[in-house]
């Protein structure tokens, strides 16, 4: 398909949708589907047909609308009227919703589009989520999809595409925050003329994180286009999406999206009539957390055990099957089409300092509005928790926010006014990670929180290097002694020294960042550790109390 043909298809699709006076969007991402939003679609469509309004009102499944705690969610367009917690098998409610098509609302289920959760976001990665049908390529095309790729391969050189990404200031959204343009340039310069690969890292394994899954379920064509643009820029002809097998809905929609893009001539050979061809294949991961590390990911695709290897050589020089390989995560690649459409300077004007653009966060834990949000880099944590998140349920007090997943760090209440960007998080001993934010109220014990995340890292260690394999186990044992009230001040000092040894000696990012949960909670909540050690017990009342001392002579006591 050539550029003009794509534009004609987009216009025809837009005109077809505009024939409907109203549109009802029903979320069919995993969260709402688990609440049977598919039955909401069936029920609404059946009632519209009974009323004879199927020609004037369209019901369609769309991607994640963000407010996952309120599913099933529907939106009536163009009025932007949201309804939450819609019961799937209640004809009276569904009929009442349809009665409001021509005005009015159903108060007990209505959500205002002026809620801070909706109004205060800035969507780039999620701009199509909640608007398009994720299983129809034409819907993505109508939203401007695939035009950046066809324009790039016919009007711009690979170097110009890479230059636009560099100007944008985009950094890898998978955790490390490495400049994307630099990584692309390194792959482009390596092994010129030979086989190269683009890998999409969709092995999202952080507890409480669901950003990549939601993007893949809601807008899979966008990720495919981002991969193809990356392939054109670095000189790669093949791409692989490495996705954990439990993301069954995302995998199904990715495969549908690949078939549809190939049928439209947007993937495969001679894209847009150019000399550039690009194919994409989905590979499934078995679920270990460490497979998200790029060299372990490469080993898994090659059919080996998912273990990291020492670097250098870096994947940019010697990656998949020994060839130069570009590895970017889902969110990074999903930014690329928008940057090529609007320009690198447009993207660089959003955000702050060295943290450009927006960031998608999965907001979970002790907060009213759990779900998916996208905000400019540098947005204050207070705005996220109390503005978009709606605050802590029950009027309880915020204690901490765990940022960056199990390998991230705890941010105390005093850091609420910090901006969420790479530099500020690093200064507080945390990391951006892939974007998980777990909010904890005053009922949380920070020592127990550190033990929970350390246990996750311990179990997910591949065991290849001793500092991670042995060190994380010993750290977990020490934390267990502290939470049980059996530790001494010497154990607390040992915890500090061993954390540093694990950080310095581990082979990959898992072991190097596993002590972050300990170091950050010690830094901001040391009195809680000391209370456990000195025998004053757990201030939050979460951990087991110190067991009573056994009698000196049990036999004599029994004889009394």
C-alpha positions in Angstrom: 0.0 0.0 0.0 1.3 3.4 -1.0 0.9 6.7 0.9 -2.0 8.0 -1.2 -3.8 4.7 -0.9 -3.4 4.7 2.9 -4.9 8.3 3.0 -7.8 7.2 0.9 -8.4 4.2 3.3 -8.2 6.5 6.3 -10.7 9.0 4.8 -13.1 6.2 3.8 -13.0 4.7 7.3 -13.6 8.1 9.0 -16.6 8.8 6.7 -18.0 5.4 7.5 -17.8 6.1 11.3 -19.2 9.6 10.9 -22.4 8.1 9.5 -23.3 7.2 13.1 -24.8 10.0 15.1 -23.7 8.3 18.3 -21.0 5.8 19.2 -20.8 3.7 22.4 -17.3 2.7 23.3 -17.0 -0.3 25.6 -13.6 -1.2 27.1 -12.4 -4.7 26.1 -9.0 -4.6 27.7 -8.2 -7.4 30.2 -9.5 -5.6 33.3 -12.9 -4.8 31.9 -13.2 -8.1 30.1 -12.7 -9.9 33.4 -15.9 -8.1 34.5 -17.6 -9.4 31.3 -17.6 -6.2 29.3 -18.1 -8.4 26.2 -21.6 -9.1 27.5 -22.2 -5.4 27.8 -21.5 -5.1 24.1 -23.8 -8.0 23.3 -26.6 -6.5 25.4 -26.3 -3.0 24.1 -26.2 -4.2 20.4 -29.2 -6.4 20.9 -31.3 -3.6 22.5 -30.2 -1.1 19.7 -31.4 -3.5 17.1 -34.7 -4.0 18.9 -35.1 -0.2 18.9 -34.2 0.1 15.3 -31.2 2.4 16.0 -28.4 0.2 14.8 -27.9 2.4 11.8 -27.5 5.6 13.8 -25.6 4.3 16.9 -22.5 2.2 16.8 -21.3 -0.1 19.6 -17.7 -1.1 19.5 -15.1 -2.6 21.7 -12.1 -0.3 22.4 -8.9 -0.4 24.4 -8.2 0.6 28.0 -9.8 3.9 29.2 -7.5 4.0 32.2 -9.8 3.8 35.2 -9.5 0.1 35.7 -11.0 0.2 39.2 -14.4 1.3 37.7 -14.8 -1.4 35.0 -16.7 -2.3 33.0 -16.4 1.2 31.5 -18.3 2.7 28.6 -18.2 6.1 26.9 -20.9 7.7 24.8 -19.5 9.8 22.0 -19.5 12.6 21.0 -20.9 13.6 24.3 -17.9 12.2 26.2 -20.2 10.8 28.8 -18.7 8.0 30.9 -20.4 5.2 32.8 -18.7 3.0 35.3 -19.3 -0.4 36.9 -21.9 -1.2 34.2 -23.5 -4.6 35.1 -23.2 -6.9 32.1 -26.4 -8.9 32.6 -28.8 -6.3 33.7 -31.1 -5.3 30.8 -32.7 -2.5 32.9 -29.4 -0.7 33.4 -28.4 -1.2 29.7 -31.8 0.2 28.6 -31.5 3.1 31.0 -28.1 4.0 29.5 -29.5 3.9 26.0 -32.4 6.1 27.1 -29.7 8.8 27.8 -28.4 8.8 24.2 -30.4 11.9 23.3 -29.6 13.8 26.5 -29.5 13.3 30.3 -27.5 10.8 32.3 -27.8 7.9 34.7 -26.5 9.4 37.9 -25.7 6.2 39.8 -23.3 5.0 37.1 -22.2 8.3 35.5 -18.6 9.6 35.6 -17.8 13.2 34.8 -15.3 13.7 31.9 -14.1 16.7 34.0 -12.7 14.4 36.7 -9.0 15.1 37.3 -8.3 11.5 36.3 -9.4 12.2 32.8 -8.7 16.0 32.4 -5.2 16.2 33.8 -3.5 13.5 31.6 -1.4 14.2 28.5 -1.7 11.2 26.2 0.8 10.3 23.5 1.3 6.6 23.9 -2.3 6.1 25.0 -3.8 8.6 22.6 -5.8 5.9 20.8 -6.6 3.8 23.8 -10.3 3.9 24.5 -11.0 5.3 21.0 -10.1 2.6 18.5 -11.0 -1.0 18.0 -7.7 -2.9 18.7 -8.7 -5.7 16.3 -9.3 -3.5 13.3 -6.3 -2.1 11.4 -8.6 0.3 9.5 -9.5 2.0 12.8 -5.8 2.7 13.5 -5.3 4.0 10.0 -8.3 6.3 10.4 -6.5 7.8 13.5 -3.4 8.6 11.4 -1.7 5.3 11.9 1.0 4.0 9.5 1.4 7.3 7.7 4.6 8.2 9.6 6.1 4.9 8.4 5.1 5.4 4.7 6.3 9.0 4.7 9.6 8.0 6.3 10.4 5.2 3.8 9.5 7.3 0.8 10.5 10.9 1.9 13.3 10.6 4.5 16.6 8.8 5.0 17.2 6.4 7.9 19.7 9.0 9.3 16.9 11.6 9.3 14.6 9.3 11.1 17.2 8.6 13.8 18.0 12.3 14.0 14.4 13.1 14.8 14.4 10.5 17.6 17.6 12.0 19.0 16.2 15.5 18.9 13.1 14.4 20.8 15.2 13.4 23.8 13.3 10.1 24.1 14.8 7.8 26.7 14.2 4.1 27.0 11.0 3.5 29.0 12.0 0.0 30.2 13.8 1.2 33.2 17.4 2.3 32.5 16.4 5.5 30.7 19.2 5.2 28.0 18.9 7.8 25.2 17.0 6.0 22.4 18.6 8.0 19.6 22.1 6.9 20.8 21.1 3.3 20.9 19.6 3.5 17.4 22.7 5.2 16.1 24.9 2.4 17.6 22.9 -0.3 15.9 22.8 1.6 12.6 26.6 1.9 12.6 27.3 -1.7 13.5 27.6 -4.4 10.8 26.5 -2.2 7.9 24.9 -4.2 5.1 24.4 -7.3 7.2 21.5 -8.9 9.0 20.1 -6.9 11.9 17.1 -7.3 14.3 14.7 -5.1 16.2 13.4 -6.7 19.5 10.4 -5.4 21.3 10.7 -6.2 25.0 7.2 -7.0 26.2 8.3 -9.1 29.1 6.7 -7.0 31.8 7.1 -8.7 35.1 6.9 -6.1 37.9 4.3 -6.7 40.6 1.5 -4.2 40.1 2.7 -3.1 36.6 0.4 -3.4 33.6 1.5 -0.6 31.3 2.9 -2.6 28.4 0.1 -5.2 28.5 -2.6 -2.4 28.2 -0.8 -0.8 25.3 -0.5 -4.1 23.4 -4.2 -5.0 24.2 -5.4 -1.5 23.2 -3.2 -0.3 20.3 -1.1 -3.1 18.9 -0.7 -1.6 15.5 1.1 1.4 17.0 3.8 -0.9 18.5 4.2 -2.6 15.1 4.6 0.7 13.4 7.2 1.8 15.9 9.2 -1.4 15.3 9.0 -0.9 11.6 10.2 2.7 11.9 13.1 1.5 14.1 13.9 -1.2 11.6 14.1 1.3 8.8 16.3 3.7 10.8 18.9 1.0 11.9 18.8 -1.1 8.7 17.0 -4.2 10.2 14.6 -6.4 8.2 13.2 -8.6 10.9 11.6 -7.9 14.3 10.5 -10.0 17.2 8.1 -9.2 20.0 9.1 -11.1 23.2 5.9 -11.3 25.3 5.2 -13.3 28.4 2.9 -16.1 27.7 0.3 -15.2 30.4 -0.6 -12.1 28.4 -2.9 -14.2 26.2 -5.2 -11.3 25.1 -2.2 -9.1 24.1 -0.6 -12.0 22.2 -3.9 -12.7 20.3 -4.3 -9.1 19.4 -0.7 -8.7 18.3 -1.0 -11.7 16.0 -4.3 -10.3 14.5 -2.6 -6.9 14.1 0.4 -8.5 12.3 -1.8 -10.4 9.9 -3.9 -7.3 9.1 -0.8 -5.1 8.6 0.6 -7.7 6.2 -2.7 -7.9 4.3 -2.6 -4.1 3.8 1.0 -4.2 2.7 2.2 -2.3 5.7 4.5 -5.1 6.8 6.4 -7.5 4.6 8.4 -6.6 1.5 8.6 -3.3 -0.4 6.7 -1.3 2.1 5.1 1.8 0.5 6.7 0.8 -2.8 10.2 1.4 -1.3 13.1 -1.0 -1.1 12.5 -1.4 2.6 10.9 -4.6 3.9 10.2 -5.6 7.5 8.6 -8.7 9.1 7.5 -9.2 12.7 7.1 -12.4 14.7 5.8 -12.9 18.3 7.9 -15.1 20.6 6.5 -16.2 24.0 8.4 -16.0 27.3 8.0 -18.5 30.1 7.6 -15.8 32.7 10.9 -15.3 34.6 11.5 -11.7 35.7 15.1 -11.8 34.6 14.1 -12.5 31.0 13.3 -8.8 30.8 17.1 -8.1 30.8 18.1 -7.7 27.2 20.8 -10.3 27.0 18.6 -12.8 28.8 15.7 -11.9 26.4 18.0 -12.6 23.5 19.0 -16.0 24.9 15.4 -16.9 25.3 14.5 -16.1 21.7 17.5 -18.2 20.6 16.0 -21.1 22.5 18.4 -21.1 25.4 17.8 -20.6 29.1 16.9 -17.0 29.9 20.1 -15.9 31.6 22.0 -12.7 31.3 25.6 -12.6 30.0 28.4 -10.2 30.7 28.6 -7.0 28.6 30.4 -6.0 26.4 29.8 -7.0 23.7 26.5 -5.1 23.9 23.5 -6.3 21.8 24.0 -3.3 19.5 27.2 -4.9 18.3 26.5 -8.6 18.9 23.0 -9.6 19.8 20.5 -12.0 18.4 22.3 -14.9 16.7 25.5 -12.7 16.9 24.0 -9.9 14.8 23.6 -6.2 15.7 20.3 -6.0 17.6 18.1 -3.1 18.8 16.2 -3.8 22.0 13.4 -1.3 23.0 10.5 -1.8 25.3 6.8 -1.5 24.3 6.3 2.1 25.6 9.5 3.4 23.9 8.4 2.0 20.5 4.8 3.3 21.0 6.2 6.9 21.2 8.0 6.6 17.9 5.1 7.1 15.4 4.0 10.3 17.3 7.5 11.7 17.3 7.8 11.1 13.5 4.3 12.6 12.9 4.8 15.8 15.0 8.6 16.2 15.1 11.3 15.7 17.7 11.1 19.3 18.9 7.4 18.9 19.7 8.2 15.9 21.9 11.2 17.6 23.5 9.0 20.6 24.6 7.1 18.2 26.9 8.6 17.2 30.2 11.5 18.6 32.1 15.3 18.7 32.1 16.7 15.5 30.7 13.4 13.7 31.0 11.4 14.5 27.9 7.9 13.6 26.8 5.3 11.7 28.9 5.3 8.6 31.1 2.7 5.9 31.4 2.2 4.8 35.0 0.3 1.9 36.5 -1.2 3.4 39.6 -2.1 0.7 42.2 -2.4 0.0 45.9 -4.0 2.2 48.5 -5.5 4.8 46.2 -9.0 5.5 45.1 -8.5 5.6 41.3 -6.3 2.6 40.4 -5.5 2.3 36.7 -3.4 3.5 33.9 -2.4 7.1 33.5 -0.1 9.1 31.2 1.4 12.4 32.4 4.2 14.7 31.3 7.6 13.9 32.8 8.2 16.0 35.9 4.6 15.8 37.1 4.6 16.1 40.9 3.9 12.9 42.8 1.3 14.7 44.8 -0.6 15.4 41.6 -0.5 11.8 40.7 -1.6 10.4 44.0 -4.2 13.1 45.1 -5.1 14.6 41.8 -5.5 11.8 39.3 -5.5 9.1 41.9 -8.1 10.7 44.1 -6.2 10.2 47.3 -6.2 7.5 49.9 -9.4 5.6 50.7 -11.0 6.1 54.1 -9.1 9.3 54.8 -6.0 7.4 55.8 -2.6 9.0 55.6 -0.1 8.3 52.8 3.0 6.6 54.0 5.0 5.8 50.9 4.9 5.1 47.2 7.0 2.2 45.7 8.3 3.4 42.4 10.0 1.3 39.7 8.8 -2.1 40.8 10.6 -4.6 43.1 13.9 -3.2 42.0 12.8 0.4 42.7 12.6 2.3 45.9 10.1 3.7 48.4 9.3 7.4 48.2 8.2 8.8 51.6 5.3 11.3 52.2 7.9 14.1 52.3 8.7 13.6 48.6 5.2 14.3 47.4 6.2 17.5 45.8 9.0 16.0 43.8 8.7 15.7 40.0 8.4 12.3 38.6 11.5 12.3 36.3 14.7 10.2 36.0 16.9 12.7 37.9 14.6 13.3 40.9 13.9 9.6 41.4 17.6 8.7 41.3 18.4 11.4 43.9 15.9 9.7 46.3 17.4 6.3 45.8 14.7 5.0 43.4 14.3 4.4 39.7 11.7 5.1 37.1 11.6 1.5 36.1 8.9 0.6 33.6 6.4 2.8 35.5 4.7 0.9 38.3 3.5 3.0 41.3 2.3 1.2 44.4 0.7 3.5 46.9 0.9 2.5 50.6 -1.0 4.0 53.5 -0.1 4.2 57.2 -1.0 0.6 57.7 2.1 -0.6 55.8 5.2 -1.8 57.6 8.2 -0.6 55.5 10.4 -3.4 56.7 7.8 -6.0 55.7 7.5 -4.2 52.3 11.3 -4.5 51.8 11.1 -8.1 52.7 8.3 -8.7 50.2 10.2 -7.2 47.3 13.4 -8.9 48.3 11.6 -12.2 48.3 10.4 -11.5 44.8 13.9 -10.7 43.6 15.3 -13.8 45.4 12.9 -16.1 43.7 13.3 -14.5 40.3 17.2 -14.7 40.4 18.4 -16.9 37.6 21.2 -18.1 39.9 24.0 -17.5 37.4 26.1 -15.3 39.6 26.8 -15.8 43.3 26.2 -12.2 44.6 22.6 -12.3 43.4 21.9 -16.0 44.0 23.4 -16.2 47.5 23.2 -12.5 48.5 19.5 -11.9 47.9 18.7 -15.1 49.9 20.9 -13.9 52.8 19.3 -10.4 52.6 15.9 -12.0 52.8 16.9 -14.1 55.8 18.1 -11.0 57.6 14.9 -9.1 56.9 13.0 -12.2 58.2 14.9 -12.0 61.5 14.1 -8.3 61.8 10.4 -8.7 61.1 10.2 -11.6 63.6 11.9 -9.5 66.3 14.9 -11.8 66.5 17.6 -9.4 65.0 20.3 -7.5 66.8 21.9 -4.1 65.9 24.7 -6.1 64.3 22.2 -7.7 61.9 21.1 -4.2 60.9 24.6 -3.2 60.0 25.2 -6.5 58.2 22.1 -5.7 56.1 23.7 -2.5 55.0 27.0 -4.0 54.1 25.5 -7.0 52.3 23.2 -4.8 50.3 26.2 -2.9 48.9 28.1 -6.1 48.1 25.1 -7.5 46.2 24.7 -4.2 44.3 28.4 -4.0 43.3 29.0 -7.7 42.5 25.9 -8.8 40.6 26.1 -9.5 36.9 22.9 -7.9 35.7 20.3 -5.3 36.6 18.2 -7.6 38.7 20.9 -8.2 41.3 22.4 -4.7 41.0 19.0 -3.1 41.9 17.5 -5.8 44.1 18.8 -4.0 47.3 17.1 -0.7 46.3 14.0 -1.6 48.4 16.2 -2.1 51.4 18.4 0.9 50.9 15.5 3.3 50.2 13.4 2.1 53.2 16.5 2.3 55.5 17.1 5.8 54.2 13.6 7.1 54.8 12.2 4.8 57.5 15.2 3.7 59.6 13.3 4.2 62.9 11.0 1.4 61.8 13.9 -0.9 61.4 15.3 0.1 64.8 11.9 -0.4 66.5 11.9 -4.0 65.3 15.5 -4.6 66.4 15.3 -2.9 69.9 12.2 -4.9 70.8 9.6 -2.2 70.6 7.8 -4.2 68.0 6.3 -3.3 64.6 5.0 0.3 64.6 2.4 -0.6 62.0 1.3 -3.8 63.8 2.0 -5.9 60.8 5.0 -8.1 61.8 4.9 -10.9 64.3 5.8 -9.9 67.8 9.0 -11.2 69.5 8.2 -14.7 70.8 8.3 -15.0 74.6 11.5 -16.5 76.1 11.3 -20.2 76.8 11.5 -21.4 80.5 15.0 -22.1 81.7 14.0 -25.7 82.8 10.8 -26.9 81.1 10.9 -30.2 82.9 10.9 -28.7 86.3 8.1 -26.4 85.3 6.0 -29.3 84.2 6.5 -31.1 87.5 5.3 -28.1 89.5 
